[in-house]
Amino acid sequence: MSAPLTLSFSPARKAFISDIFALAYLAGGEARLVGGVVRNGLLARDKGAGFDAEQDLDIAVSLPITHFADAARQKGLRVLETGLVHGTVTVMADNQSAEVTQLRSDMSADGRHAKVKPTTDWHTDAQRRDFTINAIYLDAEGVVHDLVGGLSDLNAGCLRFVGDAARRLQEDHLRLLRALRFLACYPELSMPTEDQKALAEHAHLLPALSAERVTSELRRLMAGPAALTVLRQAANIGIDQILFGARFSTDMLASDMLAELWQDLSFAQRLACCLPAGIRASVAKRLKLRRVEQRFLVRADRPADSAITAGLLGPRWARSAYHLGDVAFLHALQEACSEHRNSWPDHKTDDQVSQLRHIVFFQPQDCPVSGRDVQQQLGLAGPSVGACLDYLGRLWAETDFTATKGQLLARLIEEDAHHKVNDGKDLGSDEGR
């Protein structure tokens, strides 16, 4: 048993947790914090890690969940029966909430769902959890209860399954992705060889998971500081082909330039960097991503003019970035990582990374000429207006976005733009627009 642990919560959150502890005691049982909040509190105390005082609260109780829920309602707390069949309710008061679960054991599981049996034994409850470092409990007095060796594993930086790794993975296939997510989010952790072997041997089970569960874990995994390393490890055991039917772009994932940019990217941008062209749109649909993310990955799948993408590595990169739109950074990274590149040296420089970061966030002002201007000045209508605006965008980019409305319209007239637009000649590229 370790030294008492005090968590750095706000007074309101401390009072909320104390109320839940008291309610469980009055109802004839005991409540303890468990899981991430205890794990992270120990890391903050013993390893100097940061502690998020607003992270999710998981609380285990050693009494029937219906008894606890009744007591909470009588106290005036709001109770949501979010997982009553598994012995779980969500308790809310003001801006505070906690997921409260009755101690239990898993009677049977098919990899996605489990049939559970209530218990009052803390050791039995600990045995059914995923990782030893997630099976550490904290009681009302600040006493830490370690029943499966989680403390020693946490101090050693070891991510170990509780009991037999194969059994844990067969019970819930998502634990495989959770393991990778933990390794990505906690770079100081490593996994024993036998547990790593179990991951590889059970990767084939992943397609049974719902798209929503897979996507949720991938979002959190890719946000981790060691995400790129873990994604390469995932590719080594074939998870990329099992989930997506294609190999990850390992050259891209190994790029030190991508490593510099990774934390600035959105989930959809990160996913595009992992996947080869041709499957990004289908993967977005399969994972049931948000519409804006799906549209981005569709654009990321479209081929681009090589002359335009090559310009992204040059001093006038903004012209190419304007035409390529929000996928410009992806093409820039692909050019930089290409085995045939000759514009940049093999090693990154601060200037190169800075240029790539500018491309990621590049948002030029709108072209000063509007569709109404084109209609009034040139007498165009319908699709010709859009074609003319695309051409104007190219002209505007060629001036490094400095030309005025008058200058652009004058140039159109000088070049007999009306004739060019109607004939479909010399129009600016609309790649990525």
N, C-alpha and C positions, 0 to 999 in steps of 0.2 A: 504494500500500500504506500503510495507516494505522499509527499507533503500536501497539505490543503491547497486548493486552487481557488483563487478569486478571479472572476471574469469581469472585464471592464465594460459593464453595461451602464446605460443611463439609469437614473433613479426610477423613471417610469417603467423601464423594462425589468429592472430588479424587482419592483413591486409586483408586476404582472407574474413573474416566475414564482415569487414567494407565495402569491395567492394560489397558484396551481399546486405547489408543494403542500400547502395547508389544506386545500380541498381534498387531495388524495389521502392525507393523514386522517382527516375527519371522516372520510368515507371508508376507513378501515384498511388502507393500503399505504404505499409509498410511491413517490414520484422522483425520478432522476433525469437530469439532462443526459443525452447520449449522442454519439455521432460527431458530425463535423464541428459543432460549436465547442465540444470538449476537446477534440483533437487539436483544433486551431488554438484554443486557449492554452493547452500544454506547449504547443510550438512557440507561442508568444512568450510564455514564461521561461521555458528551458532553452529555446534556440534563438530568441530575439526576433521572431517573425512578427509581421504585422497582424493585428486582430481587428476584424470587422465586427463592430458592436451591434450591427443591424442584420447580421446573417440569420438565416432561417434557424428556428428553434425546433428541435426534436426532443420529445419528452416521453419516457417510458413509465408506465404505472403498473403496480402489482395488484390490480383489482379489476373486476369486470368493467369494461369500457362504458357500458350503459349506466352503471352506478356512478362512475366519475362524471359522465355527461349530465346526469340528473343533478348532481351536486353543483356542477358549474352553472347550470341554468338557474338554480335556486339562488346562487350568488349574484346573478345578474349578468353573467358572461354569455356571449353569443356562441352557440355550438353548431357547427356544420358537420353533418354526417358524411364526410368526404370519402371515407373508406370503412364504413361500419362493418362490412362483411369480413374485413381483415383486422378488425379491432381498432380502427383509427378514426379519430374525429379531429377537426380543427377548432381550436378555441380562440376567440377574439375578444378584445376589450380595447376600446379607443383605437389607437394606431398599432396595437401590439397583436401578434398572433403566434400560435404554436401548434404543431402537429403532435397530438397526444395519442400514443399507441399502447394498448395492453400487452404485457409480456406474452410471448407466444412461441410456438415451435411450428415448423413446416411439416405437415403430415405428408404432402405430396406436392410435386411441382412439375410442370411440363415445359419449363424454359421461359414461359411468358406469364403464367398465372400459378398461384400457389393456394393450396387448401391449408388453412392454419388451425392450430389447436391452442386455446388459451392456456396459460400457465401462470403460476405465481413464483416460479423459480428464476432468479436472475441469471444463473449459469446456463440454464436451458435457452433462455432468450439470446444470450451472447453467442451461443453455439450456432445459431441460425443466421447470423449476420455475415456480411461479405468479407471484410478485411479486419484483421485484429485491431488496427488503429482506429476503426470505426465502432469498436465494441467496448469502449471505455465509458464508464458512467460517472456522473458527478451528482452527489446528493445535496440535500438542503444545507448541510453543515460544511460544504466545500470539500468533502472527502472524496477522493478519486477511487473508484472500484475497477480494478483491472482483472478480468476473469479468464482471458485467453492469451495473455502475453503481449497485449497491445503497447504497453508502456516501453518495454524493452525494445520492441520493433521500432517504435517511434524514435527512441533515443538513438537507435542504430541506423535510422533512415531506411527501414525495410518495409516494403509494401507486400504483405503476406496474406493470402487467403486464410480465413478461419477453417481449421481442419483440412480436409482434402480438397485441393483446388479443382479437380475434375468434377467432384460432386457439386461444388458451389456454382460452377459454370453450367452444369446440366440443369440445376434448379432454376437459374435465371441467366439466360444468355446475355442479357445486357451487361452483366458484370464484366464481360470481356472488354467492352468499350469503356466502362467505368474505370477499369484498371488502367487503361491507356490514358484516360482523362486525368487520373490522379498523377500518373508519371509526368504528364505534360504540365500540370498545374503546380506540382511540388518537385522541382528539379533535384532536390536533395534526396528524394526517394529512389530506391532501386528494388527490383523484384528478384527473389531467389530463382535459381536456374530451373528448379522443378516447376515452379509456378509459371515461369515464362514458357516452358515446354507445354504446359496445359493450355495456355492461351493459343499457341499454334495448333494444337491438336483439336481445339474446339471452335476454331474460327469458322468452320463450315456451318455452324449453327446460326450465324448472324442473320441470314435471309428470313428467318422465322419471325424476326422482330418487326414491329410496326415502324412505318416511316417516321412517325412523330417521335418515337423513343430514340431512334438512331440519330435523327437530326438534332434533338436536344443535347445528346452527349457530344456530337461532333462540334456543335457551337461552343460548348464549354471547353472541350479538348483544344480546339484551335485558338482559344483565347489564352491558353497557358503559356508561360515563358519558355517552356521546353517543347512547344508544339512541333516545330520543324524536325527536331530529333526524333520525337515519338512517331510522327507521320512516316518518316523513313523506316523506322522499326516496324511499323504496321505493314508497310509495303514488303518488307523482307519476309513476313510470314503470310503474305498473300491476301491480306484483308482488303486491299484496294480492288483486286480482281473479284473477290467474293461479294463485296458490296456494290461495286460499280461496273464490273465486267471489263475493266481496263486497268492498265498499270498507271500509277501515279507518275507525274513528270519529275522523276528523281533528280535530274540535272537542275531543274528549277528549285526544288526543295533544298538542294545542297548549296545553292548560291548564297554567298555571303552578302550580296546586295539585297536579296529578298529578306534575309535575316534582319537587315537594318530597317526594312520597311514594314515587316510583318505586323508589328503592334499598331501601326497606323491604318491597317486595312480592315474592311468590313468582313463579315463571314462569307458573303458571296464572292468578294474579291479573293479571299484566301482559298476558297473552294476552286475558283477558276485557276489559280496558280497550281493547285494540286493536279487538276485533271487535264488530259490532252484535249486539243480541239477535236470537235466531232461528237463528243459525248456530254458536254457541259449542259446543254439544254435538256437532254433526256434525263440526266441525273437530277437536275433541278425539279423536274416534274415528278420523278420517282420519290424524291425526298419530301415532296409536298411543301416546297419552300413558299415564302410569301411572294405575292405577284411581282413586286418590284424586284425581288431577287431573281425570280425566274426570267423576267425580261432582260435583266443585266446579263445573265448567263447565256441567253439566246444571242444577244449581241456579241458576247465573247466567243461564240462559236462561228461567227461569220468570218470568212476569209477577208484579208485586207491587202491592198495594193502594196507590193514589196517596196516600191519607191517611197511610198508614204511612211511605212514603218521604219525603213532605214534612216529616214530623216529625224526620227526621235532621238538618235544618238548624237546628232550634230548640234551646232550652236543655235540653229534656228528651229529647235524642236517644237516650239509652240505652234508653228504652222501645221505640222503633222498631228500634234495633239488636238488641235481644233477640229480637224477633219475626222479623227478617229473617235472623238468624244470620250466617254467614261471608260472605255476599254483600252485607251492609249497606254496606260502604265503596263498593262499585261503584254502588249506587243513590244514595248520597250524592254521589259525584262526578258522576253523571249529572244530579242535581238542580242541583248547583252550576254545571255547565257549560251547563245548558239556556238557550236563548235567551229563555225566558219566565220565568226565575227572578226573584223579587222579594224573596227573603229576604236575599240577600247582595249587596253591591256588586260591580261588575265586577272590581275588583282584589282580590287576596288579601290577607289580614291574617294575622299570626302566630296569632291566636286561631282563625281558620278552619282553618288548616293543622293546628294542634294538635288541634282537634276531629276532623278527618278522621283524623289519626293514631291518636287514641283509638278511633275506630270500627274501624279496620283491626285493632287488637289487642284489641278488646273481648271479654272472656271473663267474663261474670257468674258468680257462684257458682250452683250448682244450686239450684232451688227447694227449700225445706226440706220440702215435702210430697212423699212418695214414693207410688208405686203401691200399696204395701202399706197405707199410711195411708188411702188412698181406699177400698180394699177393706174395711178394718176399720171405718172411721168411717161410710161411706155404704152399704156393702153392695153395691157395684158389681162387675161382672166383665166380662171380654172387652173389646171396643172402647170401651165406655163409660168404662173406666178411663183410656184414653189421651185421650179427648175431655175428660174432667174435668181431667186434668193440663194439657192445653193451656189450658183456661179458667183454671186456677189460675196458670199462667204469666203470663197477662194481668193477673190481679189483683195478682200479686206485682210485675210491672213497674210497675203504676200506683202502687205504694207506693215506687217507686225502689229496689226490692229490699231493703227494710228490714223487711217484715212477718215475723213468726215463724210457725212451723207452727200454733200454736194460733190465732193471729189469722186466718190464711187459712182454716182449717177452720171457725172460727166464722162467718166471713163467708159461706162456702158455705151453711151451715145457715140463716143469716138470709135469704139470697136464694132459698131453696128450690132450691139448685143441683141437687139430684137430679132435680127436674122439668125444669130447663133442659137438663141433659145428655141425658136420655132423649128430649126433644123436639128436640134439636139446636139450641136457641136460645141466642143470646148467647155462643156459645163463642168463646174467644180465637182470633185468627188463628194459623195454623201455617205462615205463609209462611216459607220458608227453614229450618224447624226440622228 
